[in-house]
Amino acid sequence: MPVWAPAINGNVTLRGTTKNVDVSFDKLKDHLDAAFSLGAEIRKEQFGFYGSGSYMKFHSDNDSTILKFGIADGGVLCRLLKLGEERPFILEGTAGLRFWYAEADLTLHGPGGLVSISGDKIYRLYDPMVGLRASQYLLEKLHLDVAADIGGFGISHNQSDLDWSATGVMTYDFFKWFSLSAGYKALTVDVHHGSGADKKGLDLTMHGLLIAAKLKF
């Protein structure tokens, strides 16, 4: 159950026009209408499956624009290495798919009154991902967890150039069934397609504090 507080930096291109984006989380939270995030993992010995998803909804200052934004990950994992017993180092490899989705509802003021444009999809993107994650136990219940993945490479029909994420957290296992983590996460998407007045895309990095609670069954 992660709680992420990101800032957003980069640029957005729509209908051939590119605008820079530099929004702190303090400003972003003032326009946040809804947020949901959840992850799950099933494993047996060295192998397993993982999945996560998040959804956010924002509004503009005058409520003329509503942006809905979603990210979902899923794939397989494999333990590659384990060194030590009391304070082990564990290395795992991951491979899967990341899905990006954004949709905007616009209300425009014109000579004829109000005009609404609903469900204007900025993009839908499916990116294959490969990555590594590692844990180093510093104490019996305290460990440093890091993870990174990269993908895209133009494989998606939307010509994604680059898609990567990196996470680093410190985790404490309070009980066998409950852990709490705190650290930092960065997530980047760089995708453009079309040309001229039809060009649209995103080159954004979301980064900020991450806090997560984990339940084990």
C-alpha positions as CSV (number, residue, x, y, z in Angstrom):
1,M,0.0,0.0,0.0
2,P,2.3,2.8,-1.3
3,V,1.8,6.6,-0.7
4,W,3.8,8.6,-3.2
5,A,4.2,12.4,-3.2
6,P,5.8,13.4,-6.5
7,A,6.8,16.6,-8.2
8,I,6.5,16.7,-12.0
9,N,9.2,18.1,-14.3
10,G,9.6,18.0,-18.1
11,N,7.4,19.1,-21.0
12,V,4.1,18.2,-22.8
13,T,3.4,18.4,-26.5
14,L,-0.1,18.7,-27.8
15,R,-1.2,19.7,-31.4
16,G,2.4,20.6,-32.2
17,T,2.9,23.0,-29.3
18,T,5.3,22.1,-26.5
19,K,4.9,23.5,-23.0
20,N,7.4,23.1,-20.0
21,V,6.1,21.5,-16.8
22,D,7.5,22.2,-13.4
23,V,5.0,21.5,-10.6
24,S,5.9,20.8,-7.0
25,F,3.9,18.4,-4.9
26,D,2.7,21.3,-2.7
27,K,1.0,22.8,-5.8
28,L,0.0,19.5,-7.2
29,K,-1.9,18.3,-4.1
30,D,-4.1,21.4,-4.3
31,H,-5.5,20.2,-7.6
32,L,-5.8,16.5,-6.6
33,D,-9.4,15.2,-6.6
34,A,-8.7,11.4,-6.1
35,A,-5.7,9.0,-5.8
36,F,-5.4,5.3,-5.4
37,S,-2.4,2.9,-5.4
38,L,-1.9,-0.7,-4.6
39,G,0.6,-3.5,-5.3
40,A,0.7,-7.3,-4.9
41,E,3.2,-10.1,-5.2
42,I,2.9,-13.8,-5.2
43,R,6.0,-16.0,-5.0
44,K,7.2,-19.5,-4.3
45,E,10.9,-19.9,-3.5
46,Q,12.9,-18.2,-6.3
47,F,10.1,-17.3,-8.7
48,G,7.0,-15.2,-8.5
49,F,4.6,-12.7,-10.1
50,Y,4.1,-9.0,-9.3
51,G,1.6,-6.3,-10.1
52,S,0.8,-2.8,-9.1
53,G,-1.5,0.0,-10.2
54,S,-2.2,3.7,-9.4
55,Y,-4.8,6.3,-10.5
56,M,-4.9,10.0,-10.0
57,K,-7.4,12.7,-11.0
58,F,-6.7,16.4,-11.1
59,H,-8.5,19.7,-11.9
60,S,-7.3,23.0,-13.1
61,D,-7.7,26.3,-11.2
62,N,-11.0,27.2,-12.9
63,D,-12.2,23.5,-13.2
64,S,-12.1,23.9,-17.0
65,T,-9.8,20.9,-17.4
66,I,-9.9,17.5,-15.7
67,L,-7.0,15.1,-16.1
68,K,-7.2,11.4,-15.3
69,F,-3.9,9.6,-15.1
70,G,-3.2,5.9,-14.5
71,I,-0.1,3.6,-14.4
72,A,-0.1,-0.2,-14.1
73,D,2.8,-2.7,-13.9
74,G,2.8,-6.5,-14.1
75,G,5.3,-9.3,-14.7
76,V,7.5,-12.1,-13.4
77,L,10.5,-12.1,-11.0
78,C,13.3,-14.4,-10.4
79,R,15.9,-14.5,-7.5
80,L,19.3,-14.4,-9.1
81,L,21.6,-14.3,-6.0
82,K,21.5,-14.6,-2.2
83,L,24.7,-14.0,-0.2
84,G,24.9,-14.5,3.6
85,E,22.4,-15.8,6.1
86,E,22.1,-13.4,9.1
87,R,22.4,-10.2,7.0
88,P,21.8,-11.4,3.5
89,F,22.2,-9.6,0.2
90,I,19.4,-10.6,-2.3
91,L,19.3,-9.8,-6.0
92,E,16.3,-10.4,-8.2
93,G,15.5,-9.8,-11.9
94,T,12.2,-8.6,-13.2
95,A,10.5,-8.6,-16.6
96,G,7.1,-7.4,-17.5
97,L,4.9,-4.7,-19.0
98,R,4.0,-1.1,-17.9
99,F,0.7,0.5,-19.0
100,W,0.3,4.3,-19.1
101,Y,-3.0,6.0,-19.6
102,A,-4.1,9.7,-19.6
103,E,-7.4,11.3,-20.5
104,A,-8.5,14.9,-20.4
105,D,-12.0,16.4,-20.2
106,L,-12.1,20.0,-21.4
107,T,-14.7,22.8,-21.1
108,L,-14.1,25.7,-23.5
109,H,-15.6,29.1,-23.3
110,G,-16.5,30.5,-26.8
111,P,-19.0,32.8,-28.6
112,G,-21.5,30.0,-28.7
113,G,-21.3,29.4,-24.9
114,L,-19.7,26.3,-23.3
115,V,-18.3,23.5,-25.4
116,S,-17.3,20.2,-23.6
117,I,-14.8,17.7,-25.0
118,S,-14.9,14.5,-23.0
119,G,-12.6,11.5,-23.0
120,D,-9.8,13.2,-25.1
121,K,-7.2,10.5,-24.8
122,I,-3.7,12.0,-24.6
123,Y,-2.1,8.6,-24.9
124,R,-2.3,4.9,-24.1
125,L,1.0,3.2,-23.9
126,Y,2.2,-0.4,-23.4
127,D,5.9,-0.7,-22.6
128,P,7.9,-3.9,-22.1
129,M,10.2,-3.5,-19.1
130,V,13.3,-5.3,-17.7
131,G,14.9,-4.5,-14.3
132,L,16.7,-5.5,-11.2
133,R,16.0,-5.1,-7.5
134,A,18.1,-5.8,-4.5
135,S,17.9,-5.9,-0.7
136,Q,20.8,-5.6,1.8
137,Y,19.9,-6.5,5.4
138,L,21.7,-4.1,7.8
139,L,20.1,-5.6,10.9
140,E,17.9,-8.6,11.5
141,K,14.8,-6.5,10.7
142,L,16.2,-3.5,8.9
143,H,17.1,-3.6,5.3
144,L,17.9,-1.2,2.3
145,D,15.8,-2.0,-0.8
146,V,16.6,-0.6,-4.2
147,A,14.9,-1.2,-7.6
148,A,15.3,0.0,-11.2
149,D,13.8,-0.9,-14.6
150,I,14.0,0.4,-18.1
151,G,11.9,-0.2,-21.2
152,G,10.1,1.2,-24.2
153,F,12.8,1.5,-26.9
154,G,10.2,2.3,-29.6
155,I,8.5,-1.1,-29.4
156,S,5.1,0.4,-28.6
157,H,3.0,1.6,-31.5
158,N,3.2,5.1,-29.9
159,Q,7.0,5.2,-30.5
160,S,8.0,5.4,-26.9
161,D,11.7,6.5,-26.6
162,L,12.4,5.8,-23.0
163,D,10.6,4.6,-19.9
164,W,12.4,4.0,-16.6
165,S,11.9,4.0,-12.9
166,A,14.2,4.0,-9.8
167,T,13.3,3.5,-6.2
168,G,15.3,3.4,-3.0
169,V,13.7,2.8,0.5
170,M,14.7,1.8,4.0
171,T,12.4,-1.0,5.3
172,Y,11.8,-2.2,8.9
173,D,10.0,-5.5,9.5
174,F,7.9,-4.8,12.6
175,F,6.4,-8.3,12.5
176,K,6.5,-11.3,10.1
177,W,3.3,-10.0,8.5
178,F,3.9,-6.2,8.5
179,S,6.7,-4.0,7.2
180,L,7.0,-0.2,6.7
181,S,9.2,1.5,4.1
182,A,10.2,5.1,3.4
183,G,12.4,6.5,0.7
184,Y,12.4,8.1,-2.7
185,K,11.0,7.1,-6.2
186,A,11.5,8.6,-9.7
187,L,9.5,7.6,-12.8
188,T,10.1,8.9,-16.3
189,V,8.2,8.6,-19.6
190,D,9.4,10.0,-22.9
191,V,7.0,9.4,-25.8
192,H,6.2,11.4,-28.9
193,H,4.3,10.6,-32.1
194,G,2.9,12.4,-35.1
195,S,4.4,15.5,-36.7
196,G,3.7,19.1,-37.3
197,A,0.3,20.3,-36.0
198,D,-0.6,16.6,-35.2
199,K,2.4,16.0,-32.9
200,K,1.8,15.1,-29.3
201,G,3.7,13.5,-26.5
202,L,5.2,13.6,-23.0
203,D,8.7,13.9,-21.6
204,L,8.0,13.9,-17.9
205,T,9.8,12.8,-14.7
206,M,7.8,12.3,-11.5
207,H,9.9,12.1,-8.4
208,G,9.3,12.4,-4.7
209,L,9.0,10.8,-1.2
210,L,7.6,7.3,-1.1
211,I,6.1,5.6,2.0
212,A,4.7,2.1,1.8
213,A,3.2,-0.4,4.2
214,K,3.4,-4.1,3.3
215,L,1.2,-7.0,4.6
216,K,2.4,-10.6,4.2
217,F,0.1,-13.6,4.1
